Amino acid sequence: MPSEVRTRLPIPRIAQHAALERLQSFPVLTLTGPRQSGKTTLAKMLRPDFAYCSLEDPDTRAFSMEDPRGFLKQFSGGAIIDEVQRHPDLLSYLQGVVDASGEMGQFILTGSSQFELMESISQSLAGRTALMTLLPFSAAELSAVHRLPESVDETLYAGTFPAIYDRSVEPAIWYQDYVSTYLERDVRSILNIHDLTSFQRFVQLCAGRVGQLVNLSSLSRDAGINRATAQSWLSVLQASHLIHLVQPWFTNLSKRWVKTPKLYFCDAGLAAWLLGVRQVSHLASHPLRGALFENWVITELIKSQTHRGEKPGIYFIRDKQGHEIDAIIETGPNTFHAVEIKSGMTISSDSFSGLRYWGSRLKEVSLQPWLVYAGDAVQQRSDATVLPWRDVHSIL
């Protein structure tokens, strides 16, 4: 388990390369992502010489609000300003500083809420800041330092948040604190939620729907809230990077195809905790183990693009009869990766049925078929390249 081996050295992030490139071309780099995904650590790795401050600190935040010009004047040599969404008006003053200097790479900002941050950036720092999203560790990052758990179930249980791999803490304990400290506090403050029980139930119901089509009517009914509230809560969870809504891929000719997004959490370990998984052994017979494995693979594909500084382009395809490919990824004009996901450790001929079905019908595009499974061997099948779960990053 991750808690058995510790290192104090930061695990290198794939996003570091793209982030350094952007610091050379923009006065400001803004890192967003879920709480505790490693944004501060990455910022300090990028510019260890920069001054550091966090607007979570009440005194620092008060200084920035009472005297924003004086606050920024102290950072003539560059600075990392953490949790900048706590004082979004500061960005208006930051605009004047970077415009007067004209230098690249002067500031690194971090923020965990797009709702509070993006409006201020679009008003004050448009064209002046590069935007990047940092998600929890990828399998490639953990494998590079020999920290990826040995088994699929251990990986689904532990998840990939950096704190799990930096501290001697049991994942179930850490996720309990994460949900109560960050998810409930931050998201509730944005939404001004007074009924914590309904919100907790809503988040747990979302976890129970990983890998499923979003059905707002069912979700709102089961949570005991109206549809508009469910839509609002879902939007904030998405803006806080806690969930991903993967959109369907379709063309103008696809009237019989499903056009509703599918829901995934930013981390399979978080989703597993919300589903009541408190030990690795709970996963062996858990009815949603397959969905959690799919969640893990989809987020790994999203990380592969996001950490290179690219906008995620992961879709799925399904018709109303249930024929499906779990992930469609555009690689060029009319050229796509088609990824099927299977949580078993063995592969049968039926495992390729979705790839065969759509491969025979999408004649206008070129599909490169892949199948990711919970086993350990790479297989070159006639229907697809079969990849073990550890190697999902090889697709992109």
VOBATOR-630310 format. One record per residue (C-alpha): residue in one letter; x, y, z; residue number from 1. Coordinates in nm, 2 decimals, padded with zeros to 4 digits. Layout:
BEGIN
<'A' <X Y Z> NUM>
...
***
This chain:
BEGIN
<'M' <00.00 00.00 00.00> 1>
<'P' <00.12 00.36 -00.06> 2>
<'S' <00.13 00.43 00.32> 3>
<'E' <00.41 00.17 00.37> 4>
<'V' <00.68 00.35 00.17> 5>
<'R' <00.75 00.72 00.20> 6>
<'T' <00.97 00.98 00.04> 7>
<'R' <01.00 01.35 00.11> 8>
<'L' <01.12 01.43 -00.24> 9>
<'P' <00.84 01.56 -00.47> 10>
<'I' <00.74 01.32 -00.74> 11>
<'P' <00.81 01.48 -01.08> 12>
<'R' <00.50 01.59 -01.27> 13>
<'I' <00.45 01.55 -01.64> 14>
<'A' <00.29 01.89 -01.64> 15>
<'Q' <00.62 02.06 -01.55> 16>
<'H' <00.74 02.07 -01.91> 17>
<'A' <00.43 02.24 -02.05> 18>
<'A' <00.42 02.48 -01.75> 19>
<'L' <00.78 02.59 -01.80> 20>
<'E' <00.71 02.66 -02.17> 21>
<'R' <00.41 02.88 -02.08> 22>
<'L' <00.62 03.07 -01.82> 23>
<'Q' <00.84 03.17 -02.11> 24>
<'S' <00.56 03.30 -02.31> 25>
<'F' <00.32 03.46 -02.06> 26>
<'P' <00.36 03.70 -01.77> 27>
<'V' <00.14 03.48 -01.55> 28>
<'L' <00.08 03.11 -01.52> 29>
<'T' <-00.25 03.01 -01.35> 30>
<'L' <-00.27 02.65 -01.22> 31>
<'T' <-00.62 02.52 -01.15> 32>
<'G' <-00.74 02.18 -01.04> 33>
<'P' <-00.90 02.00 -00.75> 34>
<'R' <-00.79 02.07 -00.39> 35>
<'Q' <-00.48 01.88 -00.29> 36>
<'S' <-00.38 01.78 -00.65> 37>
<'G' <-00.03 01.92 -00.60> 38>
<'K' <-00.06 02.27 -00.75> 39>
<'T' <00.15 02.44 -00.48> 40>
<'T' <00.42 02.17 -00.50> 41>
<'L' <00.44 02.20 -00.88> 42>
<'A' <00.45 02.58 -00.86> 43>
<'K' <00.75 02.56 -00.62> 44>
<'M' <00.92 02.31 -00.84> 45>
<'L' <00.88 02.55 -01.14> 46>
<'R' <01.02 02.85 -00.96> 47>
<'P' <01.19 02.77 -00.63> 48>
<'D' <01.34 03.12 -00.62> 49>
<'F' <00.99 03.29 -00.61> 50>
<'A' <00.84 03.43 -00.30> 51>
<'Y' <00.54 03.24 -00.18> 52>
<'C' <00.22 03.34 -00.01> 53>
<'S' <-00.12 03.19 00.04> 54>
<'L' <-00.45 03.38 00.04> 55>
<'E' <-00.59 03.11 00.27> 56>
<'D' <-00.40 03.28 00.55> 57>
<'P' <-00.63 03.54 00.70> 58>
<'D' <-00.36 03.80 00.76> 59>
<'T' <-00.22 03.77 00.41> 60>
<'R' <-00.56 03.79 00.26> 61>
<'A' <-00.64 04.10 00.47> 62>
<'F' <-00.32 04.27 00.35> 63>
<'S' <-00.40 04.19 -00.01> 64>
<'M' <-00.75 04.34 00.03> 65>
<'E' <-00.67 04.65 00.23> 66>
<'D' <-00.36 04.75 00.03> 67>
<'P' <-00.34 04.55 -00.30> 68>
<'R' <-00.08 04.77 -00.46> 69>
<'G' <00.14 04.75 -00.15> 70>
<'F' <00.08 04.37 -00.13> 71>
<'L' <00.20 04.32 -00.49> 72>
<'K' <00.49 04.56 -00.46> 73>
<'Q' <00.67 04.33 -00.22> 74>
<'F' <00.71 04.07 -00.50> 75>
<'S' <00.95 04.25 -00.74> 76>
<'G' <01.14 03.92 -00.79> 77>
<'G' <00.83 03.72 -00.88> 78>
<'A' <00.59 03.53 -00.66> 79>
<'I' <00.36 03.23 -00.62> 80>
<'I' <00.02 03.33 -00.50> 81>
<'D' <-00.18 03.04 -00.37> 82>
<'E' <-00.56 03.01 -00.36> 83>
<'V' <-00.60 03.33 -00.55> 84>
<'Q' <-00.98 03.27 -00.58> 85>
<'R' <-01.00 03.39 -00.22> 86>
<'H' <-00.94 03.75 -00.35> 87>
<'P' <-01.03 03.75 -00.72> 88>
<'D' <-01.03 04.14 -00.73> 89>
<'L' <-00.65 04.12 -00.68> 90>
<'L' <-00.61 04.02 -01.04> 91>
<'S' <-00.72 04.37 -01.16> 92>
<'Y' <-00.42 04.52 -00.97> 93>
<'L' <-00.20 04.24 -01.10> 94>
<'Q' <-00.28 04.34 -01.45> 95>
<'G' <-00.12 04.68 -01.40> 96>
<'V' <00.19 04.52 -01.25> 97>
<'V' <00.26 04.28 -01.53> 98>
<'D' <00.17 04.54 -01.80> 99>
<'A' <00.42 04.79 -01.65> 100>
<'S' <00.70 04.53 -01.64> 101>
<'G' <00.64 04.36 -01.97> 102>
<'E' <00.84 04.06 -01.85> 103>
<'M' <00.74 03.70 -01.89> 104>
<'G' <00.70 03.45 -01.61> 105>
<'Q' <00.65 03.70 -01.33> 106>
<'F' <00.37 03.53 -01.13> 107>
<'I' <00.23 03.18 -01.07> 108>
<'L' <-00.12 03.17 -00.94> 109>
<'T' <-00.31 02.87 -00.81> 110>
<'G' <-00.69 02.83 -00.76> 111>
<'S' <-00.93 02.54 -00.70> 112>
<'S' <-01.26 02.70 -00.81> 113>
<'Q' <-01.32 02.79 -01.17> 114>
<'F' <-01.64 02.97 -01.08> 115>
<'E' <-01.46 03.23 -00.86> 116>
<'L' <-01.15 03.25 -01.07> 117>
<'M' <-01.24 03.24 -01.44> 118>
<'E' <-01.45 03.55 -01.45> 119>
<'S' <-01.18 03.76 -01.29> 120>
<'I' <-00.92 03.62 -01.53> 121>
<'S' <-01.13 03.69 -01.83> 122>
<'Q' <-01.18 04.05 -01.72> 123>
<'S' <-00.83 04.13 -01.59> 124>
<'L' <-00.57 03.88 -01.72> 125>
<'A' <-00.70 03.79 -02.07> 126>
<'G' <-00.40 03.74 -02.29> 127>
<'R' <-00.17 03.78 -01.99> 128>
<'T' <-00.20 03.44 -01.83> 129>
<'A' <-00.16 03.08 -01.94> 130>
<'L' <-00.41 02.84 -01.79> 131>
<'M' <-00.33 02.48 -01.70> 132>
<'T' <-00.52 02.22 -01.50> 133>
<'L' <-00.33 01.99 -01.26> 134>
<'L' <-00.51 01.67 -01.16> 135>
<'P' <-00.38 01.41 -00.91> 136>
<'F' <-00.09 01.18 -01.00> 137>
<'S' <-00.11 00.97 -01.31> 138>
<'A' <-00.01 00.61 -01.33> 139>
<'A' <00.28 00.71 -01.55> 140>
<'E' <00.41 00.96 -01.28> 141>
<'L' <00.38 00.70 -01.00> 142>
<'S' <00.53 00.42 -01.22> 143>
<'A' <00.83 00.64 -01.30> 144>
<'V' <00.93 00.65 -00.93> 145>
<'H' <00.81 00.29 -00.85> 146>
<'R' <00.52 00.41 -00.64> 147>
<'L' <00.22 00.27 -00.84> 148>
<'P' <00.04 00.01 -00.62> 149>
<'E' <00.09 -00.35 -00.72> 150>
<'S' <-00.27 -00.44 -00.79> 151>
<'V' <-00.57 -00.28 -00.95> 152>
<'D' <-00.78 -00.30 -00.63> 153>
<'E' <-00.50 -00.13 -00.43> 154>
<'T' <-00.49 00.14 -00.69> 155>
<'L' <-00.87 00.19 -00.69> 156>
<'Y' <-00.87 00.20 -00.31> 157>
<'A' <-00.58 00.44 -00.27> 158>
<'G' <-00.66 00.67 -00.56> 159>
<'T' <-00.39 00.91 -00.68> 160>
<'F' <-00.40 01.22 -00.47> 161>
<'P' <-00.05 01.32 -00.38> 162>
<'A' <-00.10 01.33 00.00> 163>
<'I' <-00.17 00.95 -00.01> 164>
<'Y' <00.18 00.90 -00.14> 165>
<'D' <00.36 01.17 00.08> 166>
<'R' <00.22 01.09 00.43> 167>
<'S' <00.18 00.79 00.65> 168>
<'V' <-00.20 00.80 00.63> 169>
<'E' <-00.45 00.54 00.55> 170>
<'P' <-00.64 00.63 00.24> 171>
<'A' <-00.99 00.59 00.40> 172>
<'I' <-00.89 00.83 00.68> 173>
<'W' <-00.75 01.09 00.44> 174>
<'Y' <-01.05 01.08 00.21> 175>
<'Q' <-01.28 01.12 00.51> 176>
<'D' <-01.10 01.44 00.61> 177>
<'Y' <-01.08 01.56 00.24> 178>
<'V' <-01.45 01.53 00.19> 179>
<'S' <-01.54 01.71 00.52> 180>
<'T' <-01.27 01.98 00.49> 181>
<'Y' <-01.26 02.06 00.12> 182>
<'L' <-01.55 01.92 -00.07> 183>
<'E' <-01.82 02.00 00.18> 184>
<'R' <-01.67 02.33 00.30> 185>
<'D' <-01.57 02.47 -00.04> 186>
<'V' <-01.86 02.36 -00.25> 187>
<'R' <-02.11 02.45 00.02> 188>
<'S' <-01.97 02.80 00.05> 189>
<'I' <-02.00 02.86 -00.32> 190>
<'L' <-02.36 02.73 -00.32> 191>
<'N' <-02.46 02.87 00.02> 192>
<'I' <-02.60 02.53 00.11> 193>
<'H' <-02.77 02.50 00.45> 194>
<'D' <-02.89 02.14 00.42> 195>
<'L' <-02.57 01.94 00.45> 196>
<'T' <-02.75 01.61 00.46> 197>
<'S' <-02.91 01.66 00.12> 198>
<'F' <-02.58 01.77 -00.03> 199>
<'Q' <-02.39 01.47 00.12> 200>
<'R' <-02.66 01.24 -00.02> 201>
<'F' <-02.63 01.41 -00.36> 202>
<'V' <-02.25 01.36 -00.38> 203>
<'Q' <-02.28 01.00 -00.28> 204>
<'L' <-02.55 00.94 -00.54> 205>
<'C' <-02.31 01.09 -00.80> 206>
<'A' <-02.04 00.84 -00.69> 207>
<'G' <-02.30 00.56 -00.74> 208>
<'R' <-02.34 00.67 -01.10> 209>
<'V' <-01.98 00.67 -01.21> 210>
<'G' <-01.96 00.56 -01.57> 211>
<'Q' <-02.33 00.61 -01.62> 212>
<'L' <-02.53 00.86 -01.83> 213>
<'V' <-02.63 01.17 -01.63> 214>
<'N' <-03.00 01.15 -01.55> 215>
<'L' <-03.09 01.47 -01.37> 216>
<'S' <-03.45 01.37 -01.31> 217>
<'S' <-03.34 01.05 -01.13> 218>
<'L' <-03.05 01.22 -00.95> 219>
<'S' <-03.27 01.50 -00.81> 220>
<'R' <-03.55 01.26 -00.72> 221>
<'D' <-03.32 01.03 -00.52> 222>
<'A' <-03.15 01.32 -00.35> 223>
<'G' <-03.48 01.48 -00.26> 224>
<'I' <-03.41 01.81 -00.44> 225>
<'N' <-03.55 01.98 -00.75> 226>
<'R' <-03.39 01.94 -01.09> 227>
<'A' <-03.26 02.30 -01.10> 228>
<'T' <-03.08 02.24 -00.78> 229>
<'A' <-02.93 01.92 -00.90> 230>
<'Q' <-02.81 02.09 -01.21> 231>
<'S' <-02.65 02.37 -01.00> 232>
<'W' <-02.48 02.13 -00.77> 233>
<'L' <-02.35 01.92 -01.05> 234>
<'S' <-02.21 02.23 -01.23> 235>
<'V' <-02.02 02.34 -00.92> 236>
<'L' <-01.87 02.00 -00.87> 237>
<'Q' <-01.75 02.01 -01.22> 238>
<'A' <-01.62 02.37 -01.19> 239>
<'S' <-01.43 02.26 -00.88> 240>
<'H' <-01.27 01.98 -01.08> 241>
<'L' <-01.42 01.71 -00.86> 242>
<'I' <-01.62 01.55 -01.14> 243>
<'H' <-01.57 01.52 -01.52> 244>
<'L' <-01.87 01.50 -01.76> 245>
<'V' <-01.75 01.31 -02.06> 246>
<'Q' <-01.95 01.41 -02.37> 247>
<'P' <-02.08 01.18 -02.64> 248>
<'W' <-01.92 01.18 -02.98> 249>
<'F' <-02.16 01.21 -03.26> 250>
<'T' <-02.21 01.35 -03.61> 251>
<'N' <-02.50 01.51 -03.79> 252>
<'L' <-02.60 01.16 -03.92> 253>
<'S' <-02.62 01.01 -03.57> 254>
<'K' <-02.97 01.08 -03.47> 255>
<'R' <-03.01 00.74 -03.31> 256>
<'W' <-02.70 00.78 -03.09> 257>
<'V' <-02.71 00.88 -02.72> 258>
<'K' <-02.63 01.25 -02.66> 259>
<'T' <-02.62 01.26 -02.28> 260>
<'P' <-02.28 01.30 -02.10> 261>
<'K' <-02.14 01.03 -01.86> 262>
<'L' <-02.03 01.11 -01.51> 263>
<'Y' <-01.68 01.04 -01.36> 264>
<'F' <-01.50 01.16 -01.05> 265>
<'C' <-01.16 01.32 -01.07> 266>
<'D' <-01.02 01.03 -00.87> 267>
<'A' <-01.13 00.67 -00.84> 268>
<'G' <-01.02 00.65 -00.47> 269>
<'L' <-01.24 00.94 -00.38> 270>
<'A' <-01.54 00.78 -00.56> 271>
<'A' <-01.46 00.45 -00.38> 272>
<'W' <-01.46 00.62 -00.04> 273>
<'L' <-01.79 00.79 -00.12> 274>
<'L' <-01.93 00.44 -00.20> 275>
<'G' <-01.83 00.31 00.14> 276>
<'V' <-01.51 00.13 00.05> 277>
<'R' <-01.29 00.14 00.36> 278>
<'Q' <-01.06 -00.15 00.29> 279>
<'V' <-00.90 -00.30 -00.03> 280>
<'S' <-01.08 -00.63 00.03> 281>
<'H' <-01.42 -00.45 -00.01> 282>
<'L' <-01.35 -00.40 -00.38> 283>
<'A' <-01.32 -00.77 -00.47> 284>
<'S' <-01.70 -00.82 -00.46> 285>
<'H' <-01.82 -00.46 -00.49> 286>
<'P' <-02.10 -00.43 -00.74> 287>
<'L' <-01.94 -00.10 -00.88> 288>
<'R' <-01.58 -00.23 -00.91> 289>
<'G' <-01.61 -00.23 -01.29> 290>
<'A' <-01.74 00.12 -01.29> 291>
<'L' <-01.46 00.24 -01.06> 292>
<'F' <-01.21 00.07 -01.29> 293>
<'E' <-01.37 00.25 -01.59> 294>
<'N' <-01.35 00.58 -01.39> 295>
<'W' <-00.98 00.52 -01.33> 296>
<'V' <-00.90 00.45 -01.69> 297>
<'I' <-01.10 00.75 -01.82> 298>
<'T' <-00.93 00.99 -01.58> 299>
<'E' <-00.59 00.85 -01.68> 300>
<'L' <-00.67 00.94 -02.04> 301>
<'I' <-00.79 01.28 -01.93> 302>
<'K' <-00.46 01.33 -01.74> 303>
<'S' <-00.25 01.23 -02.04> 304>
<'Q' <-00.39 01.53 -02.23> 305>
<'T' <-00.44 01.78 -01.95> 306>
<'H' <-00.09 01.75 -01.81> 307>
<'R' <00.06 01.82 -02.15> 308>
<'G' <-00.14 02.14 -02.15> 309>
<'E' <-00.40 02.02 -02.39> 310>
<'K' <-00.77 02.06 -02.36> 311>
<'P' <-00.91 01.71 -02.29> 312>
<'G' <-01.08 01.56 -02.60> 313>
<'I' <-01.22 01.23 -02.45> 314>
<'Y' <-01.56 01.13 -02.57> 315>
<'F' <-01.77 00.81 -02.58> 316>
<'I' <-02.01 00.66 -02.83> 317>
<'R' <-02.33 00.47 -02.77> 318>
<'D' <-02.65 00.41 -02.96> 319>
<'K' <-02.99 00.36 -02.81> 320>
<'Q' <-02.95 -00.02 -02.83> 321>
<'G' <-02.65 -00.01 -02.60> 322>
<'H' <-02.37 -00.06 -02.85> 323>
<'E' <-02.08 00.14 -02.70> 324>
<'I' <-01.72 00.23 -02.71> 325>
<'D' <-01.60 00.37 -02.37> 326>
<'A' <-01.36 00.63 -02.50> 327>
<'I' <-01.32 00.80 -02.84> 328>
<'I' <-01.01 01.03 -02.88> 329>
<'E' <-00.94 01.23 -03.19> 330>
<'T' <-00.58 01.21 -03.31> 331>
<'G' <-00.62 01.38 -03.65> 332>
<'P' <-00.87 01.45 -03.92> 333>
<'N' <-01.12 01.16 -03.91> 334>
<'T' <-00.87 00.96 -03.71> 335>
<'F' <-00.95 00.83 -03.36> 336>
<'H' <-00.84 00.60 -03.09> 337>
<'A' <-01.12 00.38 -02.98> 338>
<'V' <-01.08 00.24 -02.63> 339>
<'E' <-01.28 -00.03 -02.47> 340>
<'I' <-01.24 -00.09 -02.09> 341>
<'K' <-01.28 -00.42 -01.91> 342>
<'S' <-01.22 -00.47 -01.54> 343>
<'G' <-01.15 -00.85 -01.57> 344>
<'M' <-00.81 -01.00 -01.57> 345>
<'T' <-00.89 -01.22 -01.87> 346>
<'I' <-01.01 -01.13 -02.22> 347>
<'S' <-01.27 -01.32 -02.42> 348>
<'S' <-01.39 -01.27 -02.78> 349>
<'D' <-01.70 -01.09 -02.65> 350>
<'S' <-01.48 -00.83 -02.50> 351>
<'F' <-01.43 -00.68 -02.84> 352>
<'S' <-01.80 -00.67 -02.95> 353>
<'G' <-01.83 -00.29 -02.91> 354>
<'L' <-01.52 -00.22 -03.11> 355>
<'R' <-01.63 -00.46 -03.38> 356>
<'Y' <-01.98 -00.31 -03.40> 357>
<'W' <-01.86 00.04 -03.44> 358>
<'G' <-01.56 -00.04 -03.65> 359>
<'S' <-01.80 -00.19 -03.91> 360>
<'R' <-02.03 00.11 -03.91> 361>
<'L' <-01.80 00.41 -03.89> 362>
<'K' <-01.67 00.37 -04.24> 363>
<'E' <-01.61 00.75 -04.28> 364>
<'V' <-01.34 00.75 -04.00> 365>
<'S' <-01.03 00.56 -03.91> 366>
<'L' <-01.05 00.39 -03.57> 367>
<'Q' <-00.74 00.26 -03.39> 368>
<'P' <-00.88 00.00 -03.15> 369>
<'W' <-00.75 -00.05 -02.80> 370>
<'L' <-00.87 -00.26 -02.50> 371>
<'V' <-00.76 -00.18 -02.15> 372>
<'Y' <-00.81 -00.45 -01.89> 373>
<'A' <-00.70 -00.54 -01.53> 374>
<'G' <-00.45 -00.80 -01.64> 375>
<'D' <-00.07 -00.78 -01.69> 376>
<'A' <00.01 -00.87 -02.04> 377>
<'V' <00.02 -00.68 -02.37> 378>
<'Q' <-00.16 -00.87 -02.64> 379>
<'Q' <-00.18 -00.80 -03.01> 380>
<'R' <-00.52 -00.93 -03.10> 381>
<'S' <-00.67 -00.91 -03.45> 382>
<'D' <-00.95 -00.69 -03.31> 383>
<'A' <-00.74 -00.45 -03.10> 384>
<'T' <-00.42 -00.39 -02.91> 385>
<'V' <-00.48 -00.52 -02.55> 386>
<'L' <-00.31 -00.31 -02.28> 387>
<'P' <-00.27 -00.39 -01.91> 388>
<'W' <-00.41 -00.13 -01.67> 389>
<'R' <-00.06 00.00 -01.58> 390>
<'D' <00.01 00.09 -01.94> 391>
<'V' <-00.30 00.30 -02.03> 392>
<'H' <-00.08 00.61 -02.08> 393>
<'S' <00.08 00.43 -02.38> 394>
<'I' <-00.24 00.51 -02.58> 395>
<'L' <-00.17 00.89 -02.58> 396>
***
